[in-house]
Amino acid sequence: MPPAGMLFSYLQIPMIILVPMISAFIFGPGILSIGVPLVVIGLIIYKGVATPRSSLIVPTTWHGDRTGNSVNLSFDDGPDPDRTPRILEILREHGAHATFFVIGRHAIKHPELIRKMLEDGHEVANHSMDHPRTLNFAFHGRMLDQVSRGAETVMEMTDVEHEPLYRPPVGLRNPTLWRILRQRGCQIVTWSISSRDRHINDEQRYIERIIKRVQPGDIVMMHDGSDGPLSGPEITVRALPGLLQRLTGMGLECVTCSQLLGIRSADH
Ligand SMILES: [Zn+2]
């Protein structure tokens, strides 16, 4: 990784202040010398770091083959003792497969749910060990620790040797994370459609919003758990049967993320 990449990782926020200041110093204070660099840096950070559908700064996967008939439903922040079993039951009833991006410390508490995911043919993937929301602004050591311990927890609990897919907390990425994942031989997966299940409370609105956008190859991001003391959003459990019915009606098959991306068969 070139030093510029490392510099970018650690200067994401200071850059918003530093670049306009340097520009003002060189060109003199004024709306153009301060405002233009501010907007440009802001856009680069927003587009490259915070937008899930962007590889501007970090190579990121957010969808699979657009010509097939498969989509992926992915559930983040679990497993959760209340929501996850209900979601697993609904998926089983509909013959659907999904990917669970689990938080390592939750997974350790609920090995029975990880076993059930595997028994039902789902994929278990890494969503970091503790889900620190500010991980993208942490130094290399902390980031490495969160990614590695999350990955090793998943590998140990699922009894597989290959690196699980990784979804960063809140979807934020930077070049330091990319370097860590490249060294581990791991792929960053975000999503093409957010269910917005922490904001939408109406089942019909929840379903229609996804159905209006969905196309083959999409990765839909939902939550079965939470990184706080509460359970995942109840709306996801309530809306899931209707959503699966509509997806089936459209001829779309729900597969694991690795299957959608053609990385490997769902062998765990
Ligand atoms: Zn999350």
Boltz pocket constraint, residues with backbone or C-beta under 6 A from the ligand:
constraints:
  - pocket:
      binder: B
      contacts: [[A, 76], [A, 77], [A, 127], [A, 131], [A, 168], [A, 169], [A, 170]]
      max_distance: 6.0
